């Protein structure tokens, strides 16, 4: 579905880490983001796993996007739309 809907962003939560990497390679780092699974895992361990997953597999810029940059950009865009009186829905 994500391939067919370019406005759909994925958050890798409760999935195999390898599927997240596959999605990054297929869809691009601008559409996939780290998803945390606490309270089921320790957050610092989870983040370390993501770092290990993408190190050497993606560029530094792509890693920044996956590690939260793209989510921040999406949320900032919705906030800006709301401030301009547009429906962020």
MIMI-651218 format. One record per atom (N, C-alpha, C): x, y, z; residue in three letters; residue number from 1; atom name. Coordinates in steps of 0.2 Angstrom, whole numbers. Example, Ala and Ser with C-alpha at 12.3 -4.5 7.8 and 13.67 -1.06 7.14 Angstrom:
BEGIN
<atom><c1>66</c1><c2>-28</c2><c3>39</c3><r>ala</r><k>1</k><a>N</a></atom>
<atom><c1>62</c1><c2>-22</c2><c3>39</c3><r>ala</r><k>1</k><a>CA</a></atom>
<atom><c1>66</c1><c2>-16</c2><c3>39</c3><r>ala</r><k>1</k><a>C</a></atom>
<atom><c1>64</c1><c2>-11</c2><c3>35</c3><r>ser</r><k>2</k><a>N</a></atom>
<atom><c1>68</c1><c2>-5</c2><c3>36</c3><r>ser</r><k>2</k><a>CA</a></atom>
<atom><c1>64</c1><c2>0</c2><c3>39</c3><r>ser</r><k>2</k><a>C</a></atom>
//
This chain:
BEGIN
<atom><c1>4</c1><c2>-6</c2><c3>0</c3><r>unk</r><k>1</k><a>N</a></atom>
<atom><c1>0</c1><c2>0</c2><c3>0</c3><r>unk</r><k>1</k><a>CA</a></atom>
<atom><c1>4</c1><c2>6</c2><c3>0</c3><r>unk</r><k>1</k><a>C</a></atom>
<atom><c1>10</c1><c2>6</c2><c3>4</c3><r>unk</r><k>2</k><a>N</a></atom>
<atom><c1>14</c1><c2>12</c2><c3>4</c3><r>unk</r><k>2</k><a>CA</a></atom>
<atom><c1>17</c1><c2>14</c2><c3>-3</c3><r>unk</r><k>2</k><a>C</a></atom>
<atom><c1>18</c1><c2>9</c2><c3>-7</c3><r>unk</r><k>3</k><a>N</a></atom>
<atom><c1>21</c1><c2>10</c2><c3>-13</c3><r>unk</r><k>3</k><a>CA</a></atom>
<atom><c1>16</c1><c2>14</c2><c3>-18</c3><r>unk</r><k>3</k><a>C</a></atom>
<atom><c1>10</c1><c2>13</c2><c3>-17</c3><r>unk</r><k>4</k><a>N</a></atom>
<atom><c1>4</c1><c2>16</c2><c3>-21</c3><r>unk</r><k>4</k><a>CA</a></atom>
<atom><c1>2</c1><c2>22</c2><c3>-18</c3><r>unk</r><k>4</k><a>C</a></atom>
<atom><c1>4</c1><c2>24</c2><c3>-12</c3><r>unk</r><k>5</k><a>N</a></atom>
<atom><c1>2</c1><c2>30</c2><c3>-9</c3><r>unk</r><k>5</k><a>CA</a></atom>
<atom><c1>8</c1><c2>34</c2><c3>-7</c3><r>unk</r><k>5</k><a>C</a></atom>
<atom><c1>10</c1><c2>39</c2><c3>-11</c3><r>unk</r><k>6</k><a>N</a></atom>
<atom><c1>16</c1><c2>43</c2><c3>-9</c3><r>unk</r><k>6</k><a>CA</a></atom>
<atom><c1>16</c1><c2>47</c2><c3>-3</c3><r>unk</r><k>6</k><a>C</a></atom>
<atom><c1>10</c1><c2>49</c2><c3>-1</c3><r>unk</r><k>7</k><a>N</a></atom>
<atom><c1>9</c1><c2>53</c2><c3>5</c3><r>unk</r><k>7</k><a>CA</a></atom>
<atom><c1>9</c1><c2>49</c2><c3>11</c3><r>unk</r><k>7</k><a>C</a></atom>
<atom><c1>10</c1><c2>42</c2><c3>11</c3><r>unk</r><k>8</k><a>N</a></atom>
<atom><c1>9</c1><c2>38</c2><c3>17</c3><r>unk</r><k>8</k><a>CA</a></atom>
<atom><c1>17</c1><c2>37</c2><c3>20</c3><r>unk</r><k>8</k><a>C</a></atom>
<atom><c1>17</c1><c2>39</c2><c3>26</c3><r>unk</r><k>9</k><a>N</a></atom>
<atom><c1>24</c1><c2>38</c2><c3>29</c3><r>unk</r><k>9</k><a>CA</a></atom>
<atom><c1>23</c1><c2>32</c2><c3>34</c3><r>unk</r><k>9</k><a>C</a></atom>
<atom><c1>28</c1><c2>28</c2><c3>35</c3><r>unk</r><k>10</k><a>N</a></atom>
<atom><c1>28</c1><c2>22</c2><c3>39</c3><r>unk</r><k>10</k><a>CA</a></atom>
<atom><c1>33</c1><c2>23</c2><c3>45</c3><r>unk</r><k>10</k><a>C</a></atom>
<atom><c1>30</c1><c2>21</c2><c3>51</c3><r>unk</r><k>11</k><a>N</a></atom>
<atom><c1>34</c1><c2>21</c2><c3>57</c3><r>unk</r><k>11</k><a>CA</a></atom>
<atom><c1>35</c1><c2>14</c2><c3>59</c3><r>unk</r><k>11</k><a>C</a></atom>
<atom><c1>41</c1><c2>12</c2><c3>60</c3><r>unk</r><k>12</k><a>N</a></atom>
<atom><c1>43</c1><c2>5</c2><c3>61</c3><r>unk</r><k>12</k><a>CA</a></atom>
<atom><c1>42</c1><c2>3</c2><c3>69</c3><r>unk</r><k>12</k><a>C</a></atom>
<atom><c1>36</c1><c2>2</c2><c3>71</c3><r>unk</r><k>13</k><a>N</a></atom>
<atom><c1>35</c1><c2>0</c2><c3>77</c3><r>unk</r><k>13</k><a>CA</a></atom>
<atom><c1>31</c1><c2>-7</c2><c3>77</c3><r>unk</r><k>13</k><a>C</a></atom>
<atom><c1>34</c1><c2>-12</c2><c3>82</c3><r>unk</r><k>14</k><a>N</a></atom>
<atom><c1>31</c1><c2>-18</c2><c3>82</c3><r>unk</r><k>14</k><a>CA</a></atom>
<atom><c1>32</c1><c2>-22</c2><c3>76</c3><r>unk</r><k>14</k><a>C</a></atom>
<atom><c1>37</c1><c2>-21</c2><c3>72</c3><r>unk</r><k>15</k><a>N</a></atom>
<atom><c1>39</c1><c2>-25</c2><c3>66</c3><r>unk</r><k>15</k><a>CA</a></atom>
<atom><c1>46</c1><c2>-27</c2><c3>67</c3><r>unk</r><k>15</k><a>C</a></atom>
<atom><c1>48</c1><c2>-32</c2><c3>62</c3><r>unk</r><k>16</k><a>N</a></atom>
<atom><c1>55</c1><c2>-34</c2><c3>62</c3><r>unk</r><k>16</k><a>CA</a></atom>
<atom><c1>59</c1><c2>-28</c2><c3>59</c3><r>unk</r><k>16</k><a>C</a></atom>
<atom><c1>65</c1><c2>-27</c2><c3>62</c3><r>unk</r><k>17</k><a>N</a></atom>
<atom><c1>69</c1><c2>-22</c2><c3>60</c3><r>unk</r><k>17</k><a>CA</a></atom>
<atom><c1>71</c1><c2>-23</c2><c3>53</c3><r>unk</r><k>17</k><a>C</a></atom>
<atom><c1>72</c1><c2>-29</c2><c3>51</c3><r>unk</r><k>18</k><a>N</a></atom>
<atom><c1>74</c1><c2>-30</c2><c3>44</c3><r>unk</r><k>18</k><a>CA</a></atom>
<atom><c1>69</c1><c2>-27</c2><c3>39</c3><r>unk</r><k>18</k><a>C</a></atom>
<atom><c1>63</c1><c2>-28</c2><c3>41</c3><r>unk</r><k>19</k><a>N</a></atom>
<atom><c1>58</c1><c2>-25</c2><c3>36</c3><r>unk</r><k>19</k><a>CA</a></atom>
<atom><c1>58</c1><c2>-17</c2><c3>36</c3><r>unk</r><k>19</k><a>C</a></atom>
<atom><c1>60</c1><c2>-14</c2><c3>41</c3><r>unk</r><k>20</k><a>N</a></atom>
<atom><c1>61</c1><c2>-7</c2><c3>41</c3><r>unk</r><k>20</k><a>CA</a></atom>
<atom><c1>66</c1><c2>-5</c2><c3>36</c3><r>unk</r><k>20</k><a>C</a></atom>
<atom><c1>72</c1><c2>-9</c2><c3>37</c3><r>unk</r><k>21</k><a>N</a></atom>
<atom><c1>77</c1><c2>-7</c2><c3>32</c3><r>unk</r><k>21</k><a>CA</a></atom>
<atom><c1>75</c1><c2>-8</c2><c3>25</c3><r>unk</r><k>21</k><a>C</a></atom>
<atom><c1>71</c1><c2>-14</c2><c3>24</c3><r>unk</r><k>22</k><a>N</a></atom>
<atom><c1>69</c1><c2>-15</c2><c3>17</c3><r>unk</r><k>22</k><a>CA</a></atom>
<atom><c1>64</c1><c2>-9</c2><c3>15</c3><r>unk</r><k>22</k><a>C</a></atom>
<atom><c1>60</c1><c2>-7</c2><c3>19</c3><r>unk</r><k>23</k><a>N</a></atom>
<atom><c1>56</c1><c2>-1</c2><c3>17</c3><r>unk</r><k>23</k><a>CA</a></atom>
<atom><c1>60</c1><c2>5</c2><c3>16</c3><r>unk</r><k>23</k><a>C</a></atom>
<atom><c1>65</c1><c2>6</c2><c3>20</c3><r>unk</r><k>24</k><a>N</a></atom>
<atom><c1>69</c1><c2>12</c2><c3>18</c3><r>unk</r><k>24</k><a>CA</a></atom>
<atom><c1>72</c1><c2>12</c2><c3>11</c3><r>unk</r><k>24</k><a>C</a></atom>
<atom><c1>75</c1><c2>6</c2><c3>9</c3><r>unk</r><k>25</k><a>N</a></atom>
<atom><c1>78</c1><c2>5</c2><c3>3</c3><r>unk</r><k>25</k><a>CA</a></atom>
<atom><c1>73</c1><c2>5</c2><c3>-3</c3><r>unk</r><k>25</k><a>C</a></atom>
<atom><c1>67</c1><c2>3</c2><c3>-1</c3><r>unk</r><k>26</k><a>N</a></atom>
<atom><c1>61</c1><c2>3</c2><c3>-6</c3><r>unk</r><k>26</k><a>CA</a></atom>
<atom><c1>58</c1><c2>9</c2><c3>-7</c3><r>unk</r><k>26</k><a>C</a></atom>
<atom><c1>56</c1><c2>12</c2><c3>-2</c3><r>unk</r><k>27</k><a>N</a></atom>
<atom><c1>52</c1><c2>19</c2><c3>-2</c3><r>unk</r><k>27</k><a>CA</a></atom>
<atom><c1>56</c1><c2>25</c2><c3>-1</c3><r>unk</r><k>27</k><a>C</a></atom>
<atom><c1>62</c1><c2>24</c2><c3>2</c3><r>unk</r><k>28</k><a>N</a></atom>
<atom><c1>66</c1><c2>30</c2><c3>4</c3><r>unk</r><k>28</k><a>CA</a></atom>
<atom><c1>66</c1><c2>32</c2><c3>11</c3><r>unk</r><k>28</k><a>C</a></atom>
<atom><c1>71</c1><c2>35</c2><c3>13</c3><r>unk</r><k>29</k><a>N</a></atom>
<atom><c1>72</c1><c2>37</c2><c3>20</c3><r>unk</r><k>29</k><a>CA</a></atom>
<atom><c1>67</c1><c2>43</c2><c3>22</c3><r>unk</r><k>29</k><a>C</a></atom>
<atom><c1>64</c1><c2>46</c2><c3>17</c3><r>unk</r><k>30</k><a>N</a></atom>
<atom><c1>60</c1><c2>52</c2><c3>18</c3><r>unk</r><k>30</k><a>CA</a></atom>
<atom><c1>53</c1><c2>49</c2><c3>20</c3><r>unk</r><k>30</k><a>C</a></atom>
<atom><c1>52</c1><c2>42</c2><c3>20</c3><r>unk</r><k>31</k><a>N</a></atom>
<atom><c1>45</c1><c2>40</c2><c3>21</c3><r>unk</r><k>31</k><a>CA</a></atom>
<atom><c1>45</c1><c2>35</c2><c3>27</c3><r>unk</r><k>31</k><a>C</a></atom>
<atom><c1>51</c1><c2>33</c2><c3>30</c3><r>unk</r><k>32</k><a>N</a></atom>
<atom><c1>51</c1><c2>28</c2><c3>35</c3><r>unk</r><k>32</k><a>CA</a></atom>
<atom><c1>54</c1><c2>31</c2><c3>41</c3><r>unk</r><k>32</k><a>C</a></atom>
<atom><c1>52</c1><c2>30</c2><c3>47</c3><r>unk</r><k>33</k><a>N</a></atom>
<atom><c1>54</c1><c2>33</c2><c3>53</c3><r>unk</r><k>33</k><a>CA</a></atom>
<atom><c1>55</c1><c2>27</c2><c3>59</c3><r>unk</r><k>33</k><a>C</a></atom>
<atom><c1>59</c1><c2>28</c2><c3>63</c3><r>unk</r><k>34</k><a>N</a></atom>
<atom><c1>60</c1><c2>24</c2><c3>69</c3><r>unk</r><k>34</k><a>CA</a></atom>
<atom><c1>54</c1><c2>24</c2><c3>73</c3><r>unk</r><k>34</k><a>C</a></atom>
<atom><c1>52</c1><c2>19</c2><c3>75</c3><r>unk</r><k>35</k><a>N</a></atom>
<atom><c1>46</c1><c2>18</c2><c3>79</c3><r>unk</r><k>35</k><a>CA</a></atom>
<atom><c1>48</c1><c2>14</c2><c3>86</c3><r>unk</r><k>35</k><a>C</a></atom>
<atom><c1>46</c1><c2>17</c2><c3>91</c3><r>unk</r><k>36</k><a>N</a></atom>
<atom><c1>49</c1><c2>14</c2><c3>98</c3><r>unk</r><k>36</k><a>CA</a></atom>
<atom><c1>43</c1><c2>9</c2><c3>100</c3><r>unk</r><k>36</k><a>C</a></atom>
<atom><c1>46</c1><c2>4</c2><c3>104</c3><r>unk</r><k>37</k><a>N</a></atom>
<atom><c1>41</c1><c2>-1</c2><c3>106</c3><r>unk</r><k>37</k><a>CA</a></atom>
<atom><c1>41</c1><c2>-1</c2><c3>114</c3><r>unk</r><k>37</k><a>C</a></atom>
<atom><c1>43</c1><c2>4</c2><c3>118</c3><r>unk</r><k>38</k><a>N</a></atom>
<atom><c1>42</c1><c2>4</c2><c3>125</c3><r>unk</r><k>38</k><a>CA</a></atom>
<atom><c1>35</c1><c2>3</c2><c3>127</c3><r>unk</r><k>38</k><a>C</a></atom>
<atom><c1>33</c1><c2>0</c2><c3>132</c3><r>unk</r><k>39</k><a>N</a></atom>
<atom><c1>37</c1><c2>-2</c2><c3>137</c3><r>unk</r><k>39</k><a>CA</a></atom>
<atom><c1>40</c1><c2>-9</c2><c3>136</c3><r>unk</r><k>39</k><a>C</a></atom>
<atom><c1>39</c1><c2>-12</c2><c3>130</c3><r>unk</r><k>40</k><a>N</a></atom>
<atom><c1>41</c1><c2>-19</c2><c3>129</c3><r>unk</r><k>40</k><a>CA</a></atom>
<atom><c1>49</c1><c2>-20</c2><c3>128</c3><r>unk</r><k>40</k><a>C</a></atom>
<atom><c1>52</c1><c2>-14</c2><c3>127</c3><r>unk</r><k>41</k><a>N</a></atom>
<atom><c1>60</c1><c2>-14</c2><c3>126</c3><r>unk</r><k>41</k><a>CA</a></atom>
<atom><c1>62</c1><c2>-8</c2><c3>130</c3><r>unk</r><k>41</k><a>C</a></atom>
<atom><c1>69</c1><c2>-9</c2><c3>131</c3><r>unk</r><k>42</k><a>N</a></atom>
<atom><c1>72</c1><c2>-3</c2><c3>134</c3><r>unk</r><k>42</k><a>CA</a></atom>
<atom><c1>74</c1><c2>2</c2><c3>129</c3><r>unk</r><k>42</k><a>C</a></atom>
<atom><c1>72</c1><c2>8</c2><c3>129</c3><r>unk</r><k>43</k><a>N</a></atom>
<atom><c1>73</c1><c2>13</c2><c3>124</c3><r>unk</r><k>43</k><a>CA</a></atom>
<atom><c1>80</c1><c2>14</c2><c3>121</c3><r>unk</r><k>43</k><a>C</a></atom>
<atom><c1>85</c1><c2>14</c2><c3>126</c3><r>unk</r><k>44</k><a>N</a></atom>
<atom><c1>92</c1><c2>15</c2><c3>124</c3><r>unk</r><k>44</k><a>CA</a></atom>
<atom><c1>94</c1><c2>9</c2><c3>120</c3><r>unk</r><k>44</k><a>C</a></atom>
<atom><c1>92</c1><c2>3</c2><c3>121</c3><r>unk</r><k>45</k><a>N</a></atom>
<atom><c1>93</c1><c2>-3</c2><c3>118</c3><r>unk</r><k>45</k><a>CA</a></atom>
<atom><c1>90</c1><c2>-3</c2><c3>111</c3><r>unk</r><k>45</k><a>C</a></atom>
<atom><c1>84</c1><c2>-1</c2><c3>111</c3><r>unk</r><k>46</k><a>N</a></atom>
<atom><c1>80</c1><c2>0</c2><c3>104</c3><r>unk</r><k>46</k><a>CA</a></atom>
<atom><c1>83</c1><c2>4</c2><c3>99</c3><r>unk</r><k>46</k><a>C</a></atom>
<atom><c1>85</c1><c2>10</c2><c3>102</c3><r>unk</r><k>47</k><a>N</a></atom>
<atom><c1>89</c1><c2>15</c2><c3>98</c3><r>unk</r><k>47</k><a>CA</a></atom>
<atom><c1>95</c1><c2>12</c2><c3>95</c3><r>unk</r><k>47</k><a>C</a></atom>
<atom><c1>99</c1><c2>9</c2><c3>99</c3><r>unk</r><k>48</k><a>N</a></atom>
<atom><c1>105</c1><c2>6</c2><c3>97</c3><r>unk</r><k>48</k><a>CA</a></atom>
<atom><c1>104</c1><c2>1</c2><c3>92</c3><r>unk</r><k>48</k><a>C</a></atom>
<atom><c1>99</c1><c2>-3</c2><c3>92</c3><r>unk</r><k>49</k><a>N</a></atom>
<atom><c1>97</c1><c2>-8</c2><c3>87</c3><r>unk</r><k>49</k><a>CA</a></atom>
<atom><c1>96</c1><c2>-4</c2><c3>80</c3><r>unk</r><k>49</k><a>C</a></atom>
<atom><c1>93</c1><c2>1</c2><c3>80</c3><r>unk</r><k>50</k><a>N</a></atom>
<atom><c1>91</c1><c2>5</c2><c3>74</c3><r>unk</r><k>50</k><a>CA</a></atom>
<atom><c1>98</c1><c2>8</c2><c3>71</c3><r>unk</r><k>50</k><a>C</a></atom>
<atom><c1>102</c1><c2>10</c2><c3>76</c3><r>unk</r><k>51</k><a>N</a></atom>
<atom><c1>109</c1><c2>13</c2><c3>73</c3><r>unk</r><k>51</k><a>CA</a></atom>
<atom><c1>112</c1><c2>7</c2><c3>70</c3><r>unk</r><k>51</k><a>C</a></atom>
<atom><c1>113</c1><c2>1</c2><c3>73</c3><r>unk</r><k>52</k><a>N</a></atom>
<atom><c1>116</c1><c2>-4</c2><c3>71</c3><r>unk</r><k>52</k><a>CA</a></atom>
<atom><c1>113</c1><c2>-7</c2><c3>64</c3><r>unk</r><k>52</k><a>C</a></atom>
<atom><c1>107</c1><c2>-6</c2><c3>63</c3><r>unk</r><k>53</k><a>N</a></atom>
<atom><c1>103</c1><c2>-8</c2><c3>57</c3><r>unk</r><k>53</k><a>CA</a></atom>
<atom><c1>105</c1><c2>-4</c2><c3>51</c3><r>unk</r><k>53</k><a>C</a></atom>
<atom><c1>105</c1><c2>2</c2><c3>52</c3><r>unk</r><k>54</k><a>N</a></atom>
<atom><c1>106</c1><c2>7</c2><c3>47</c3><r>unk</r><k>54</k><a>CA</a></atom>
<atom><c1>113</c1><c2>9</c2><c3>45</c3><r>unk</r><k>54</k><a>C</a></atom>
<atom><c1>118</c1><c2>8</c2><c3>50</c3><r>unk</r><k>55</k><a>N</a></atom>
<atom><c1>125</c1><c2>10</c2><c3>49</c3><r>unk</r><k>55</k><a>CA</a></atom>
<atom><c1>128</c1><c2>6</c2><c3>43</c3><r>unk</r><k>55</k><a>C</a></atom>
<atom><c1>131</c1><c2>9</c2><c3>38</c3><r>unk</r><k>56</k><a>N</a></atom>
<atom><c1>133</c1><c2>6</c2><c3>33</c3><r>unk</r><k>56</k><a>CA</a></atom>
<atom><c1>128</c1><c2>4</c2><c3>27</c3><r>unk</r><k>56</k><a>C</a></atom>
<atom><c1>122</c1><c2>5</c2><c3>29</c3><r>unk</r><k>57</k><a>N</a></atom>
<atom><c1>117</c1><c2>3</c2><c3>24</c3><r>unk</r><k>57</k><a>CA</a></atom>
<atom><c1>114</c1><c2>9</c2><c3>21</c3><r>unk</r><k>57</k><a>C</a></atom>
<atom><c1>114</c1><c2>15</c2><c3>24</c3><r>unk</r><k>58</k><a>N</a></atom>
<atom><c1>111</c1><c2>21</c2><c3>21</c3><r>unk</r><k>58</k><a>CA</a></atom>
<atom><c1>116</c1><c2>27</c2><c3>22</c3><r>unk</r><k>58</k><a>C</a></atom>
<atom><c1>115</c1><c2>33</c2><c3>19</c3><r>unk</r><k>59</k><a>N</a></atom>
<atom><c1>119</c1><c2>38</c2><c3>20</c3><r>unk</r><k>59</k><a>CA</a></atom>
<atom><c1>118</c1><c2>42</c2><c3>27</c3><r>unk</r><k>59</k><a>C</a></atom>
<atom><c1>122</c1><c2>46</c2><c3>29</c3><r>unk</r><k>60</k><a>N</a></atom>
<atom><c1>121</c1><c2>50</c2><c3>35</c3><r>unk</r><k>60</k><a>CA</a></atom>
<atom><c1>115</c1><c2>54</c2><c3>35</c3><r>unk</r><k>60</k><a>C</a></atom>
<atom><c1>113</c1><c2>57</c2><c3>30</c3><r>unk</r><k>61</k><a>N</a></atom>
<atom><c1>107</c1><c2>61</c2><c3>29</c3><r>unk</r><k>61</k><a>CA</a></atom>
<atom><c1>101</c1><c2>56</c2><c3>30</c3><r>unk</r><k>61</k><a>C</a></atom>
<atom><c1>101</c1><c2>50</c2><c3>26</c3><r>unk</r><k>62</k><a>N</a></atom>
<atom><c1>95</c1><c2>45</c2><c3>27</c3><r>unk</r><k>62</k><a>CA</a></atom>
<atom><c1>95</c1><c2>43</c2><c3>34</c3><r>unk</r><k>62</k><a>C</a></atom>
<atom><c1>100</c1><c2>42</c2><c3>37</c3><r>unk</r><k>63</k><a>N</a></atom>
<atom><c1>100</c1><c2>39</c2><c3>44</c3><r>unk</r><k>63</k><a>CA</a></atom>
<atom><c1>97</c1><c2>45</c2><c3>49</c3><r>unk</r><k>63</k><a>C</a></atom>
<atom><c1>98</c1><c2>51</c2><c3>48</c3><r>unk</r><k>64</k><a>N</a></atom>
<atom><c1>95</c1><c2>56</c2><c3>51</c3><r>unk</r><k>64</k><a>CA</a></atom>
<atom><c1>88</c1><c2>56</c2><c3>50</c3><r>unk</r><k>64</k><a>C</a></atom>
<atom><c1>86</c1><c2>55</c2><c3>44</c3><r>unk</r><k>65</k><a>N</a></atom>
<atom><c1>78</c1><c2>55</c2><c3>43</c3><r>unk</r><k>65</k><a>CA</a></atom>
<atom><c1>75</c1><c2>49</c2><c3>46</c3><r>unk</r><k>65</k><a>C</a></atom>
<atom><c1>78</c1><c2>44</c2><c3>46</c3><r>unk</r><k>66</k><a>N</a></atom>
<atom><c1>75</c1><c2>38</c2><c3>49</c3><r>unk</r><k>66</k><a>CA</a></atom>
<atom><c1>75</c1><c2>38</c2><c3>56</c3><r>unk</r><k>66</k><a>C</a></atom>
<atom><c1>80</c1><c2>41</c2><c3>59</c3><r>unk</r><k>67</k><a>N</a></atom>
<atom><c1>80</c1><c2>42</c2><c3>67</c3><r>unk</r><k>67</k><a>CA</a></atom>
<atom><c1>76</c1><c2>47</c2><c3>70</c3><r>unk</r><k>67</k><a>C</a></atom>
<atom><c1>72</c1><c2>50</c2><c3>65</c3><r>unk</r><k>68</k><a>N</a></atom>
<atom><c1>67</c1><c2>55</c2><c3>68</c3><r>unk</r><k>68</k><a>CA</a></atom>
<atom><c1>66</c1><c2>61</c2><c3>64</c3><r>unk</r><k>68</k><a>C</a></atom>
<atom><c1>71</c1><c2>62</c2><c3>60</c3><r>unk</r><k>69</k><a>N</a></atom>
<atom><c1>70</c1><c2>69</c2><c3>56</c3><r>unk</r><k>69</k><a>CA</a></atom>
<atom><c1>64</c1><c2>69</c2><c3>52</c3><r>unk</r><k>69</k><a>C</a></atom>
<atom><c1>62</c1><c2>64</c2><c3>49</c3><r>unk</r><k>70</k><a>N</a></atom>
<atom><c1>56</c1><c2>64</c2><c3>44</c3><r>unk</r><k>70</k><a>CA</a></atom>
<atom><c1>50</c1><c2>65</c2><c3>48</c3><r>unk</r><k>70</k><a>C</a></atom>
<atom><c1>49</c1><c2>62</c2><c3>54</c3><r>unk</r><k>71</k><a>N</a></atom>
<atom><c1>43</c1><c2>63</c2><c3>59</c3><r>unk</r><k>71</k><a>CA</a></atom>
<atom><c1>43</c1><c2>71</c2><c3>61</c3><r>unk</r><k>71</k><a>C</a></atom>
<atom><c1>49</c1><c2>73</c2><c3>63</c3><r>unk</r><k>72</k><a>N</a></atom>
<atom><c1>49</c1><c2>80</c2><c3>65</c3><r>unk</r><k>72</k><a>CA</a></atom>
<atom><c1>46</c1><c2>85</c2><c3>59</c3><r>unk</r><k>72</k><a>C</a></atom>
<atom><c1>49</c1><c2>83</c2><c3>53</c3><r>unk</r><k>73</k><a>N</a></atom>
<atom><c1>47</c1><c2>87</c2><c3>47</c3><r>unk</r><k>73</k><a>CA</a></atom>
<atom><c1>39</c1><c2>87</c2><c3>46</c3><r>unk</r><k>73</k><a>C</a></atom>
<atom><c1>37</c1><c2>81</c2><c3>47</c3><r>unk</r><k>74</k><a>N</a></atom>
<atom><c1>29</c1><c2>80</c2><c3>45</c3><r>unk</r><k>74</k><a>CA</a></atom>
<atom><c1>25</c1><c2>84</c2><c3>51</c3><r>unk</r><k>74</k><a>C</a></atom>
<atom><c1>27</c1><c2>83</c2><c3>57</c3><r>unk</r><k>75</k><a>N</a></atom>
<atom><c1>24</c1><c2>87</c2><c3>62</c3><r>unk</r><k>75</k><a>CA</a></atom>
<atom><c1>24</c1><c2>94</c2><c3>62</c3><r>unk</r><k>75</k><a>C</a></atom>
<atom><c1>30</c1><c2>97</c2><c3>60</c3><r>unk</r><k>76</k><a>N</a></atom>
<atom><c1>31</c1><c2>104</c2><c3>59</c3><r>unk</r><k>76</k><a>CA</a></atom>
<atom><c1>27</c1><c2>106</c2><c3>53</c3><r>unk</r><k>76</k><a>C</a></atom>
<atom><c1>26</c1><c2>103</c2><c3>48</c3><r>unk</r><k>77</k><a>N</a></atom>
<atom><c1>22</c1><c2>105</c2><c3>42</c3><r>unk</r><k>77</k><a>CA</a></atom>
<atom><c1>15</c1><c2>105</c2><c3>44</c3><r>unk</r><k>77</k><a>C</a></atom>
<atom><c1>12</c1><c2>100</c2><c3>48</c3><r>unk</r><k>78</k><a>N</a></atom>
<atom><c1>5</c1><c2>100</c2><c3>51</c3><r>unk</r><k>78</k><a>CA</a></atom>
<atom><c1>4</c1><c2>106</c2><c3>55</c3><r>unk</r><k>78</k><a>C</a></atom>
<atom><c1>9</c1><c2>108</c2><c3>60</c3><r>unk</r><k>79</k><a>N</a></atom>
<atom><c1>9</c1><c2>113</c2><c3>64</c3><r>unk</r><k>79</k><a>CA</a></atom>
<atom><c1>8</c1><c2>120</c2><c3>60</c3><r>unk</r><k>79</k><a>C</a></atom>
<atom><c1>13</c1><c2>120</c2><c3>55</c3><r>unk</r><k>80</k><a>N</a></atom>
<atom><c1>13</c1><c2>126</c2><c3>51</c3><r>unk</r><k>80</k><a>CA</a></atom>
<atom><c1>6</c1><c2>127</c2><c3>47</c3><r>unk</r><k>80</k><a>C</a></atom>
<atom><c1>3</c1><c2>122</c2><c3>45</c3><r>unk</r><k>81</k><a>N</a></atom>
<atom><c1>-3</c1><c2>122</c2><c3>41</c3><r>unk</r><k>81</k><a>CA</a></atom>
<atom><c1>-9</c1><c2>125</c2><c3>46</c3><r>unk</r><k>81</k><a>C</a></atom>
<atom><c1>-8</c1><c2>122</c2><c3>52</c3><r>unk</r><k>82</k><a>N</a></atom>
<atom><c1>-14</c1><c2>124</c2><c3>57</c3><r>unk</r><k>82</k><a>CA</a></atom>
<atom><c1>-13</c1><c2>131</c2><c3>59</c3><r>unk</r><k>82</k><a>C</a></atom>
<atom><c1>-7</c1><c2>134</c2><c3>59</c3><r>unk</r><k>83</k><a>N</a></atom>
<atom><c1>-6</c1><c2>141</c2><c3>60</c3><r>unk</r><k>83</k><a>CA</a></atom>
<atom><c1>-8</c1><c2>145</c2><c3>55</c3><r>unk</r><k>83</k><a>C</a></atom>
<atom><c1>-8</c1><c2>143</c2><c3>49</c3><r>unk</r><k>84</k><a>N</a></atom>
<atom><c1>-10</c1><c2>147</c2><c3>43</c3><r>unk</r><k>84</k><a>CA</a></atom>
<atom><c1>-18</c1><c2>146</c2><c3>42</c3><r>unk</r><k>84</k><a>C</a></atom>
<atom><c1>-21</c1><c2>142</c2><c3>46</c3><r>unk</r><k>85</k><a>N</a></atom>
<atom><c1>-28</c1><c2>141</c2><c3>46</c3><r>unk</r><k>85</k><a>CA</a></atom>
<atom><c1>-30</c1><c2>136</c2><c3>41</c3><r>unk</r><k>85</k><a>C</a></atom>
<atom><c1>-25</c1><c2>132</c2><c3>39</c3><r>unk</r><k>86</k><a>N</a></atom>
<atom><c1>-27</c1><c2>126</c2><c3>34</c3><r>unk</r><k>86</k><a>CA</a></atom>
<atom><c1>-29</c1><c2>120</c2><c3>39</c3><r>unk</r><k>86</k><a>C</a></atom>
<atom><c1>-33</c1><c2>116</c2><c3>36</c3><r>unk</r><k>87</k><a>N</a></atom>
<atom><c1>-35</c1><c2>110</c2><c3>40</c3><r>unk</r><k>87</k><a>CA</a></atom>
<atom><c1>-29</c1><c2>105</c2><c3>39</c3><r>unk</r><k>87</k><a>C</a></atom>
<atom><c1>-25</c1><c2>103</c2><c3>45</c3><r>unk</r><k>88</k><a>N</a></atom>
<atom><c1>-20</c1><c2>99</c2><c3>45</c3><r>unk</r><k>88</k><a>CA</a></atom>
<atom><c1>-22</c1><c2>92</c2><c3>44</c3><r>unk</r><k>88</k><a>C</a></atom>
<atom><c1>-28</c1><c2>90</c2><c3>44</c3><r>unk</r><k>89</k><a>N</a></atom>
<atom><c1>-31</c1><c2>84</c2><c3>44</c3><r>unk</r><k>89</k><a>CA</a></atom>
<atom><c1>-28</c1><c2>79</c2><c3>39</c3><r>unk</r><k>89</k><a>C</a></atom>
//
